[in-house]
Structure formats: structure tokens, C-alpha cells
Amino acid sequence: MKYLVLFFILNNILLASDYINPDGNNWKVLDSVISSKSDEYAFIHSISCIDSLNITSLSGGFFFTFEFAKIKISSDGGKTWDLIKDDIRPNNTPLIKHVFMSNNNSLFAVCDSGLVHYTSNRGNSWKKIKLDIPISSFNAIENAQCRSNFAMLVYSGKNNVFVTYDGGENWEKFIFNGESIPDYPASRVYILNDTTIIMLGVKKINNTNYNIYYLSNDTAKTWKEIYRLKSTDDLLFNRAYIDENRVYAIKSETIYKAQNINEVDTLKSDIYYSENKGQDWINLFSEINPGFSYSNMMFSDSLHGFATNKVDRLIITSDAGKTWKKYVIKFDGKSRNYFLGACRYLNNNMPIVGLGPLLMKFVDVETSVYEDDTLSIDRIMANKYEIRNEKALKYELYDFNANIIKSENIQYSANKIIDLENLPNGCYLLLLYYDDNITRKILLKN
């Protein structure tokens, strides 16, 4: 691959000493899965959320000859949790690997060998779904992606790809109808919005493997090729798409000692940005560190993104990658040698991560990225509520059963009217999202 380096920001070449909070005081524990001796061997390896309140987490691990998995759910942003699934089974049987929330009530959890667990009532009852994978073979789940009611599961082996359009209750075999059928479709899947999906497929042409990027604008029903390049030249397939043109990518590289090519000297991480679908790249960030490299990356919009390593580091940008803040992830100021697994955005500015058995929320003490726990109470007049002279980006209105009633991106509107005429009398919770915090208000209608 040819990298077009248009500019390079010198002060983003970092060392470990550049991290600004070595005591790890930017983190708040939302939940811990440690409740018994066996749980000390667990770690959180899947997180899903549909908004800032509804979160689900999957933890699992090994305890002697048994594997176990726990699914927990919260409807108040992680303040309280309910255990909705607790699986304990012997080794070598399919265990839950990922969990997804498709809406307020529906969840599905996926296992190796094509087993899916589905609930439509927040875990009060579950049904098992067996996908059409040959029963004689073990097929590991290699990629699982979900947005709203659409999801795509990719299992090892040829053509073991499945899709759902109803939040996980019904699944069908993925049928590719693009211009050039890949030998291995969907080795990477990037769901950009409810209709737009980018897929990486691998195809052998004249004894050479090519990575081919495909685009669908109708929720995976039809596809067209964007571009292709030799698989050996495609080093930037760990991507975070903003739209079908703008994309960030992360690259990790191991540097070996000159005296001994089998001994690791340092690890190098680079973050790149492209505005032409990934054909040319700008280098935004580079770090050399003897102990870790970055591997997970997410962007919530064109400005806000973060990346983590597998141990205890996180970097955040709020200006499209021009500058990065670097943070240490610790619990009670101590490194626990936990595995840093799943990560997700709780909202546009607030990452949550699974650090071993702990689900932790990022709190930026420098820029006050936090949740304001104070509540104000406002009475509704004339069936309307006015957001006055606010610099809010978005609002969400909930009833007290945690059902979302209204949601709108308002993008700094000076005065915004929320119409409550058709709502019954009672109490409602209003969340106002700002650049650097969240405000809660209780609305009383009578």
C-alpha cells in the first residue's frame, strides 16, 4: 500500500512518560462481576448500549473444568444492574462470546458453532436459535457487528455468514450479489448507519489474494466494489468509518532488536486518516513504547474518537485526530494486570471499557467530561417545555419505566420547544447532552 503522508504532527510522537494521569484517577467503576471465587477468573469481553442509560455487558472465563458466562443489564447508565443470564457449562461446548442490544427490550448473544440466544423481554426468557452451520465441524465466531435491528455474524469456514433484520430473532444465510463474489466474504464488517455498510472480502485472483472493499446502501442486500488491493499491501484494515469516504485506521507494528531478530525491542502504533475511502492516508499519530501497542479504536462522529491497548492505556481526541490526550487505566490507583477487553461509547464523549472483571467509565477531570448527578425539577406549562438559551447538542426524554419517548439532535439551538401535549400526566426524565457533560431534569406534567 502506498501511504500519502500529507502532514505529520510532531508532538504526537509519544513516549510512556507523556501520559498525564499516572494514578489513573479518570475512571469510575460502573460494575464489577466479582461476586464469588470463580468470578476472580472472569473478564468483561463484550459491551453493548443503545443510549446512555441502557447498557448490557458480557463477562466470562474459566474455572477449573468449567466455562462460565454472565450477561448483566442496566437501565440507568450503570448505577444498578440485573443479572439476566448465567451460563455454566463444561469445556468444549459453545459458550457465549458477544452480546448485543438491538432495542430497549431485545438482546441476542452469539456463540461459536452457530448458536444464538435471543430475548425480547430484557432477559426474562430466552430462546435458542441454531444457525445452519455443519454440525460436524467447530466454527469459531470471527466477527459480529450490530446496529439497531440489523446484525451480521461471520464464522470461520467458507460462506458461514448470517444476517438478521429484526434484532436477532430470525436469521438467514448471507447471499452476496455484488459484482465479484469473494472467496471469503465479510472478513471485516463496518456498519456506518441503518442502511450503509462496508464489507471487506478476500478473493484469490491469479494465485494472489486481494482485499476487496464493498459498499451497500440498502442494508446488505446489494453490493458494489469500492476498490481492491493485494492482501499483503493492506495493512490498515482495523478501521473506524465516519461515512463511506472518511475513515480512520490503526496500525500496530513490532520492532525487533538489531542484534537478535527474534527479540522484541519496542512496539509502534500509528493512526491514519483518509478522505477517499482508504486509498490515500494521512498519518495523525505515532507512538513507540516497549510494552504495548494500540489495537482497538472507535469514533462516535467526525471529531470524537479513542483507542485502547490490551492492558491499561487509552488515548482520546476531540478534534478529528489533530491532538490526542493520553490516559492510564487503573482501579483505585493500582495496576491489576487485568486484560483490557471490550470498549464502547456510552455517549459521544464518554468511553466505557471492560478492564478485567470491572466495567469502567471514563471521567476526564481536566475537561470535565462527566455526568452531572444533580437534578432540577421543572413544571410543564401549556403542555410544552422550552430549552432556553442552552448549548445542548441533543436531548432525550424518558418516562419512569426507562422507555425513551423523544430524542432529537438540536445542535446548539438557542430555544427548542418540546411538545408534551399527547403525553399523560406524570413525571418524565429529560437528559440534555453538552460538549462536556450531561444535565438531568425532572419534568412534572399535571
HELIX and SHEET records of a PDB file:
HELIX    1   1 LEU A   10  ASN A   12  5                                   3    
HELIX    2   2 ALA A   16  ASP A   18  5                                   3    
HELIX    3   3 LYS A   37  TYR A   41  5                                   5    
HELIX    4   4 ASP A  112  GLY A  114  5                                   3    
HELIX    5   5 SER A  231  ASP A  233  5                                   3    
SHEET    1   A 5 ILE A  13  LEU A  14  0                                        
SHEET    2   A 5 ILE A 282  ASN A 289  1                                        
SHEET    3   A 5 VAL A 264  SER A 274 -1                                        
SHEET    4   A 5 VAL A 247  TYR A 256 -1                                        
SHEET    5   A 5 ARG A 239  TYR A 241 -1                                        
SHEET    1   B 4 TRP A  27  SER A  32  0                                        
SHEET    2   B 4 LEU A 358  PHE A 362 -1                                        
SHEET    3   B 4 MET A 350  LEU A 355 -1                                        
SHEET    4   B 4 LEU A 340  ASN A 347 -1                                        
SHEET    1   C 4 ALA A  42  CYS A  49  0                                        
SHEET    2   C 4 ILE A  55  PHE A  63 -1                                        
SHEET    3   C 4 PHE A  66  SER A  74 -1                                        
SHEET    4   C 4 ASP A  82  PRO A  90 -1                                        
SHEET    1   D 4 ILE A  96  MET A 101  0                                        
SHEET    2   D 4 LEU A 107  CYS A 111 -1                                        
SHEET    3   D 4 LEU A 115  THR A 119 -1                                        
SHEET    4   D 4 LYS A 127  LYS A 130 -1                                        
SHEET    1   E 4 ILE A 141  ARG A 147  0                                        
SHEET    2   E 4 PHE A 150  TYR A 155 -1                                        
SHEET    3   E 4 VAL A 161  THR A 164 -1                                        
SHEET    4   E 4 GLU A 172  LYS A 173 -1                                        
SHEET    1   F 4 TYR A 184  ILE A 191  0                                        
SHEET    2   F 4 ILE A 197  ILE A 205 -1                                        
SHEET    3   F 4 THR A 208  SER A 216 -1                                        
SHEET    4   F 4 LYS A 224  LYS A 230 -1                                        
SHEET    1   G 4 ASN A 296  PHE A 299  0                                        
SHEET    2   G 4 GLY A 305  THR A 308 -1                                        
SHEET    3   G 4 ARG A 313  THR A 317 -1                                        
SHEET    4   G 4 LYS A 325  VAL A 328 -1                                        
SHEET    1   H 5 TYR A 370  ARG A 379  0                                        
SHEET    2   H 5 ASN A 437  LYS A 445  1                                        
SHEET    3   H 5 GLY A 426  TYR A 433 -1                                        
SHEET    4   H 5 LYS A 394  TYR A 398 -1                                        
SHEET    5   H 5 ILE A 404  ASN A 409 -1                                        
SHEET    1   I 2 LYS A 384  ARG A 388  0                                        
SHEET    2   I 2 ASN A 415  ASP A 419 -1                                        
END                                                                             
